[in-house]
């Protein structure tokens, strides 16, 4: 069996960025969304897992509305700090 480390926060952050970027007035091109996600990921603790069971368990523990609110606050801060307006060059 091959083991692979995965930071499950990457998917969670990218999902939040994808949902919120346009609503926050940011450019929604892939590069800008990845920039926002990188900013957030550098400011929250990583959650590494090495098995699918571990990933499911950790995702279940991070599915609270409190966690989602904190994550959205981080994305909002990222947008305010580095977000580029829609149609930037």
VEXDREN-2710 file (C-alpha; in Angstrom, 1 decimal):
% VEXDREN-2710
k/r/px/py/pz
1/UNK/0.0/0.0/0.0
2/UNK/1.3/3.4/-1.0
3/UNK/1.0/6.2/1.6
4/UNK/0.6/9.8/0.6
5/UNK/0.4/12.9/2.9
6/UNK/-2.5/15.2/2.2
7/UNK/-3.3/18.5/3.8
8/UNK/-7.1/18.3/3.8
9/UNK/-7.3/22.1/4.6
10/UNK/-6.3/22.7/0.9
11/UNK/-9.6/21.5/-0.4
12/UNK/-11.6/23.2/2.3
13/UNK/-9.9/26.5/1.7
14/UNK/-10.1/26.3/-2.1
15/UNK/-13.9/25.5/-1.8
16/UNK/-14.4/28.5/0.4
17/UNK/-12.3/30.8/-1.9
18/UNK/-14.2/29.6/-4.9
19/UNK/-17.6/30.4/-3.3
20/UNK/-16.5/33.7/-1.8
21/UNK/-14.1/35.4/-4.2
22/UNK/-16.7/36.9/-6.5
23/UNK/-18.9/38.0/-3.6
24/UNK/-15.9/39.8/-2.1
25/UNK/-15.3/41.7/-5.3
26/UNK/-12.1/39.8/-6.2
27/UNK/-11.0/38.5/-9.5
28/UNK/-12.2/34.9/-10.0
29/UNK/-9.5/33.8/-12.3
30/UNK/-7.6/30.6/-11.2
31/UNK/-4.4/32.5/-10.4
32/UNK/-6.1/35.0/-8.1
33/UNK/-8.1/32.3/-6.3
34/UNK/-4.9/30.3/-5.8
35/UNK/-3.2/33.4/-4.4
36/UNK/-6.0/33.9/-1.9
37/UNK/-5.9/30.2/-0.9
38/UNK/-2.1/30.4/-0.4
39/UNK/-2.5/33.4/1.8
40/UNK/-5.1/31.7/4.0
41/UNK/-3.3/28.3/4.1
42/UNK/-0.2/30.1/5.4
43/UNK/-2.3/31.5/8.3
44/UNK/-4.2/28.4/9.5
45/UNK/-2.9/25.2/11.0
46/UNK/-2.4/22.4/8.4
47/UNK/-4.3/19.1/8.9
48/UNK/-2.3/16.3/7.4
49/UNK/-3.6/12.8/7.0
50/UNK/-2.1/9.7/5.4
51/UNK/-5.2/7.6/4.9
52/UNK/-8.7/8.0/3.5
53/UNK/-10.1/7.0/6.9
54/UNK/-8.0/9.8/8.5
55/UNK/-9.2/12.3/5.9
56/UNK/-12.9/11.4/6.6
57/UNK/-12.4/11.7/10.3
58/UNK/-10.6/15.0/10.2
59/UNK/-13.1/16.5/7.7
60/UNK/-16.0/15.5/10.0
61/UNK/-14.3/17.3/12.9
62/UNK/-14.0/20.5/10.8
63/UNK/-17.5/20.7/9.5
64/UNK/-18.9/23.0/12.1
65/UNK/-20.4/26.4/11.3
66/UNK/-17.9/28.0/13.8
67/UNK/-15.0/26.6/11.7
68/UNK/-16.6/27.7/8.5
69/UNK/-17.1/31.2/9.9
70/UNK/-13.5/31.4/10.9
71/UNK/-12.3/30.2/7.5
72/UNK/-14.6/32.8/5.7
73/UNK/-13.1/35.5/7.9
74/UNK/-9.6/34.4/6.8
75/UNK/-10.7/34.5/3.2
76/UNK/-12.2/37.9/3.7
77/UNK/-8.9/39.1/5.2
78/UNK/-7.0/37.6/2.2
79/UNK/-9.3/39.5/-0.2
80/UNK/-8.8/42.7/1.7
81/UNK/-5.1/42.3/1.7
82/UNK/-4.2/40.9/-1.7
83/UNK/-7.4/40.5/-3.6
84/UNK/-7.4/42.1/-7.0
85/UNK/-10.5/43.7/-8.4
86/UNK/-12.5/42.0/-11.1
87/UNK/-11.0/42.8/-14.5
88/UNK/-7.5/43.6/-13.3
89/UNK/-4.6/43.4/-15.6
END
